[in-house]
């Protein structure tokens, strides 16, 4: 699991939406989303599933490719 690749993927998926919007929609804190985007933390498995579902991608596409 490459933190840099994951962070780039999450930033790209977010696009023009704000971090606040994404965090609110996912039910997580803005600081948690920011840490995922900055490569400081990897989401727990249940959050990975929420993120994948939100962006209509598979967990594998976002976190393991």
N, CA and C atoms as an extended XYZ file, in Angstrom:
195
Properties=species:S:1:pos:R:3:atomname:S:1:resname:S:1:resid:I:1 pbc="F F F"
N         0.856       -1.188        0.000 N   UNK     1
C         0.000        0.000        0.000 CA  UNK     1
C         0.895        1.243        0.000 C   UNK     1
N         0.855        1.978       -1.075 N   UNK     2
C         1.691        3.150       -1.258 CA  UNK     2
C         0.919        4.405       -0.835 C   UNK     2
N         1.343        5.016        0.271 N   UNK     3
C         0.624        6.188        0.793 CA  UNK     3
C         0.598        7.342       -0.208 C   UNK     3
N         1.710        7.547       -0.929 N   UNK     4
C         1.757        8.651       -1.894 CA  UNK     4
C         0.765        8.441       -3.024 C   UNK     4
N         0.685        7.220       -3.533 N   UNK     5
C        -0.257        6.935       -4.615 CA  UNK     5
C        -1.696        7.085       -4.125 C   UNK     5
N        -1.979        6.583       -2.935 N   UNK     6
C        -3.318        6.712       -2.365 CA  UNK     6
C        -3.682        8.177       -2.206 C   UNK     6
N        -2.760        8.970       -1.694 N   UNK     7
C        -3.063       10.389       -1.488 CA  UNK     7
C        -3.340       11.082       -2.821 C   UNK     7
N        -2.560       10.785       -3.866 N   UNK     8
C        -2.807       11.385       -5.185 CA  UNK     8
C        -4.169       10.954       -5.724 C   UNK     8
N        -4.504        9.697       -5.529 N   UNK     9
C        -5.790        9.177       -6.002 CA  UNK     9
C        -6.945        9.878       -5.301 C   UNK     9
N        -6.848       10.045       -3.989 N   UNK    10
C        -7.924       10.692       -3.239 CA  UNK    10
C        -8.098       12.154       -3.645 C   UNK    10
N        -6.994       12.846       -3.846 N   UNK    11
C        -7.069       14.245       -4.290 CA  UNK    11
C        -7.740       14.314       -5.657 C   UNK    11
N        -7.348       13.414       -6.566 N   UNK    12
C        -7.941       13.397       -7.911 CA  UNK    12
C        -9.429       13.081       -7.849 C   UNK    12
N        -9.810       12.123       -7.022 N   UNK    13
C       -11.225       11.760       -6.905 CA  UNK    13
C       -12.049       12.910       -6.342 C   UNK    13
N       -11.488       13.646       -5.402 N   UNK    14
C       -12.218       14.769       -4.791 CA  UNK    14
C       -12.510       15.842       -5.830 C   UNK    14
N       -11.568       16.062       -6.753 N   UNK    15
C       -11.783       17.049       -7.807 CA  UNK    15
C       -12.041       18.435       -7.258 C   UNK    15
N       -13.132       19.050       -7.698 N   UNK    16
C       -13.460       20.426       -7.307 CA  UNK    16
C       -14.242       20.515       -5.995 C   UNK    16
N       -14.615       19.371       -5.452 N   UNK    17
C       -15.362       19.397       -4.191 CA  UNK    17
C       -14.433       19.774       -3.035 C   UNK    17
N       -14.999       20.361       -2.017 N   UNK    18
C       -14.191       20.761       -0.863 CA  UNK    18
C       -13.932       19.560        0.039 C   UNK    18
N       -12.855       19.663        0.794 N   UNK    19
C       -12.565       18.621        1.784 CA  UNK    19
C       -13.713       18.511        2.778 C   UNK    19
N       -14.287       19.651        3.124 N   UNK    20
C       -15.395       19.675        4.088 CA  UNK    20
C       -16.590       18.887        3.566 C   UNK    20
N       -16.906       19.067        2.279 N   UNK    21
C       -18.034       18.364        1.673 CA  UNK    21
C       -17.805       16.849        1.708 C   UNK    21
N       -16.623       16.427        1.295 N   UNK    22
C       -16.318       14.993        1.265 CA  UNK    22
C       -16.372       14.415        2.666 C   UNK    22
N       -15.716       15.077        3.613 N   UNK    23
C       -15.686       14.576        4.993 CA  UNK    23
C       -17.088       14.475        5.564 C   UNK    23
N       -17.915       15.490        5.327 N   UNK    24
C       -19.291       15.485        5.816 CA  UNK    24
C       -20.075       14.331        5.203 C   UNK    24
N       -19.937       14.162        3.888 N   UNK    25
C       -20.658       13.090        3.205 CA  UNK    25
C       -20.239       11.712        3.709 C   UNK    25
N       -18.966       11.573        4.068 N   UNK    26
C       -18.460       10.277        4.532 CA  UNK    26
C       -18.652       10.063        6.030 C   UNK    26
N       -18.997       11.139        6.749 N   UNK    27
C       -19.171       11.028        8.198 CA  UNK    27
C       -17.856       10.928        8.951 C   UNK    27
N       -16.829       11.602        8.403 N   UNK    28
C       -15.526       11.631        9.074 CA  UNK    28
C       -15.126       13.085        9.276 C   UNK    28
N       -14.091       13.310       10.062 N   UNK    29
C       -13.639       14.686       10.290 CA  UNK    29
C       -12.846       15.183        9.084 C   UNK    29
N       -12.843       16.497        8.923 N   UNK    30
C       -12.066       17.108        7.849 CA  UNK    30
C       -10.589       16.795        8.063 C   UNK    30
N       -10.148       16.810        9.318 N   UNK    31
C        -8.732       16.533        9.585 CA  UNK    31
C        -8.361       15.105        9.198 C   UNK    31
N        -9.273       14.160        9.384 N   UNK    32
C        -8.995       12.776        8.965 CA  UNK    32
C        -8.853       12.723        7.444 C   UNK    32
N        -9.792       13.334        6.721 N   UNK    33
C        -9.704       13.339        5.251 CA  UNK    33
C        -8.405       13.997        4.799 C   UNK    33
N        -8.054       15.100        5.450 N   UNK    34
C        -6.827       15.820        5.093 CA  UNK    34
C        -5.608       14.925        5.309 C   UNK    34
N        -5.586       14.159        6.387 N   UNK    35
C        -4.466       13.249        6.642 CA  UNK    35
C        -4.403       12.142        5.589 C   UNK    35
N        -5.559       11.659        5.140 N   UNK    36
C        -5.571       10.654        4.069 CA  UNK    36
C        -5.005       11.260        2.786 C   UNK    36
N        -5.439       12.485        2.467 N   UNK    37
C        -4.959       13.142        1.253 CA  UNK    37
C        -3.474       13.470        1.319 C   UNK    37
N        -2.991       13.759        2.507 N   UNK    38
C        -1.582       14.120        2.663 CA  UNK    38
C        -0.681       12.909        2.849 C   UNK    38
N        -1.266       11.726        2.879 N   UNK    39
C        -0.471       10.517        3.043 CA  UNK    39
C         0.029       10.293        4.458 C   UNK    39
N        -0.580       10.982        5.423 N   UNK    40
C        -0.175       10.829        6.822 CA  UNK    40
C        -0.840        9.633        7.485 C   UNK    40
N        -2.000        9.259        6.982 N   UNK    41
C        -2.730        8.119        7.540 CA  UNK    41
C        -3.399        7.345        6.420 C   UNK    41
N        -3.597        6.057        6.667 N   UNK    42
C        -4.362        5.196        5.771 CA  UNK    42
C        -5.691        4.936        6.479 C   UNK    42
N        -6.807        5.071        5.785 N   UNK    43
C        -8.106        4.852        6.446 CA  UNK    43
C        -8.265        3.412        6.933 C   UNK    43
N        -9.043        3.269        7.998 N   UNK    44
C        -9.424        1.928        8.465 CA  UNK    44
C       -10.264        1.261        7.386 C   UNK    44
N       -10.373       -0.051        7.464 N   UNK    45
C       -11.064       -0.801        6.409 CA  UNK    45
C       -12.496       -0.325        6.194 C   UNK    45
N       -13.233       -0.038        7.268 N   UNK    46
C       -14.619        0.382        7.089 CA  UNK    46
C       -14.704        1.744        6.397 C   UNK    46
N       -13.722        2.598        6.620 N   UNK    47
C       -13.695        3.903        5.939 CA  UNK    47
C       -13.283        3.721        4.481 C   UNK    47
N       -12.371        2.800        4.221 N   UNK    48
C       -12.001        2.502        2.826 CA  UNK    48
C       -13.235        2.101        2.032 C   UNK    48
N       -14.078        1.284        2.636 N   UNK    49
C       -15.299        0.824        1.961 CA  UNK    49
C       -16.227        2.004        1.688 C   UNK    49
N       -16.388        2.902        2.676 N   UNK    50
C       -17.232        4.092        2.487 CA  UNK    50
C       -16.700        4.975        1.368 C   UNK    50
N       -15.378        5.170        1.355 N   UNK    51
C       -14.759        6.024        0.335 CA  UNK    51
C       -14.979        5.411       -1.047 C   UNK    51
N       -14.735        4.126       -1.171 N   UNK    52
C       -14.897        3.450       -2.461 CA  UNK    52
C       -16.341        3.544       -2.944 C   UNK    52
N       -17.272        3.306       -2.053 N   UNK    53
C       -18.684        3.375       -2.405 CA  UNK    53
C       -19.064        4.794       -2.827 C   UNK    53
N       -18.595        5.771       -2.083 N   UNK    54
C       -18.905        7.178       -2.358 CA  UNK    54
C       -18.458        7.575       -3.767 C   UNK    54
N       -17.262        7.133       -4.145 N   UNK    55
C       -16.719        7.504       -5.454 CA  UNK    55
C       -17.041        6.475       -6.538 C   UNK    55
N       -17.873        5.478       -6.184 N   UNK    56
C       -18.272        4.433       -7.130 CA  UNK    56
C       -17.063        3.722       -7.749 C   UNK    56
N       -16.127        3.377       -6.874 N   UNK    57
C       -14.922        2.642       -7.261 CA  UNK    57
C       -14.809        1.433       -6.341 C   UNK    57
N       -13.917        0.512       -6.689 N   UNK    58
C       -13.658       -0.593       -5.772 CA  UNK    58
C       -12.561       -0.186       -4.793 C   UNK    58
N       -12.542       -0.826       -3.649 N   UNK    59
C       -11.486       -0.576       -2.660 CA  UNK    59
C       -10.129       -0.839       -3.318 C   UNK    59
N       -10.052       -1.882       -4.112 N   UNK    60
C        -8.800       -2.244       -4.773 CA  UNK    60
C        -8.319       -1.130       -5.699 C   UNK    60
N        -9.252       -0.530       -6.473 N   UNK    61
C        -8.875        0.536       -7.397 CA  UNK    61
C        -8.224        1.708       -6.676 C   UNK    61
N        -8.754        2.055       -5.526 N   UNK    62
C        -8.270        3.239       -4.809 CA  UNK    62
C        -7.044        2.921       -3.969 C   UNK    62
N        -7.058        1.802       -3.270 N   UNK    63
C        -6.038        1.567       -2.257 CA  UNK    63
C        -4.986        0.531       -2.603 C   UNK    63
N        -5.213       -0.298       -3.636 N   UNK    64
C        -4.286       -1.400       -3.861 CA  UNK    64
C        -3.743       -1.514       -5.284 C   UNK    64
N        -3.954       -0.508       -6.141 N   UNK    65
C        -3.405       -0.608       -7.495 CA  UNK    65
C        -2.293        0.388       -7.706 C   UNK    65
